[in-house]
């Protein structure tokens, strides 16, 4: 199963105004930040490896970022 995170629930990470190809997203269950800095994000928004929340719930799933562009 894959959880799609809507565009309003994630942000690209920039360094010096340049996109890094990384993102910060928010858990669809509790809204806590999900650090994706050590993940790979494919051109279609698919995140690898799977994402774990671990803050306030047991969210652990494959994730796709809606509207991602490299």
C-alpha positions as CSV (number, residue, x, y, z in Angstrom):
1,X,0.0,0.0,0.0
2,X,1.1,3.6,-0.7
3,X,0.0,6.7,1.2
4,X,-0.2,9.8,-1.0
5,X,0.7,12.9,1.0
6,X,-1.2,16.0,-0.4
7,X,0.8,18.9,-1.7
8,X,-0.3,21.1,1.2
9,X,1.3,18.6,3.6
10,X,4.9,18.7,2.4
11,X,7.5,21.3,1.5
12,X,10.7,21.1,-0.6
13,X,14.0,21.8,1.2
14,X,16.1,24.5,-0.3
15,X,19.8,25.4,0.3
16,X,20.8,28.9,-0.8
17,X,17.6,29.2,-2.7
18,X,18.3,26.0,-4.7
19,X,16.1,23.0,-4.3
20,X,18.0,20.0,-2.8
21,X,15.7,17.2,-4.1
22,X,14.6,16.6,-0.5
23,X,11.4,17.4,1.4
24,X,9.8,17.7,4.8
25,X,6.3,16.2,5.0
26,X,3.8,15.9,7.8
27,X,2.3,12.6,9.1
28,X,-1.2,12.0,7.7
29,X,-2.2,10.5,11.1
30,X,-1.0,13.0,13.6
31,X,0.5,16.0,11.7
32,X,4.0,15.5,13.2
33,X,7.0,16.3,10.9
34,X,8.4,13.5,8.8
35,X,12.1,14.1,8.0
36,X,12.7,12.8,4.5
37,X,16.3,14.2,4.3
38,X,17.8,10.7,4.3
39,X,15.3,9.4,1.7
40,X,15.4,9.4,-2.1
41,X,12.5,11.0,-3.9
42,X,11.8,9.8,-7.5
43,X,10.7,12.1,-10.2
44,X,7.1,11.0,-9.7
45,X,7.2,11.8,-5.9
46,X,7.7,8.2,-4.7
47,X,9.8,8.2,-1.5
48,X,12.3,5.4,-0.7
49,X,12.8,3.8,1.7
50,X,9.4,3.6,3.5
51,X,8.5,6.4,6.0
52,X,8.0,6.0,9.7
53,X,6.4,8.6,12.0
54,X,7.3,7.2,15.4
55,X,6.1,10.4,17.2
56,X,2.5,9.8,18.3
57,X,1.4,6.8,16.3
58,X,2.7,3.8,14.4
59,X,2.5,5.2,10.9
60,X,4.8,3.2,8.6
61,X,4.1,3.1,4.9
62,X,5.4,3.7,1.4
63,X,4.8,7.3,0.6
64,X,4.2,9.4,-2.6
65,X,4.3,13.2,-2.6
66,X,1.4,14.6,-4.6
67,X,2.5,17.2,-7.2
68,X,6.3,16.6,-6.7
69,X,8.6,17.9,-9.4
70,X,12.3,17.4,-9.3
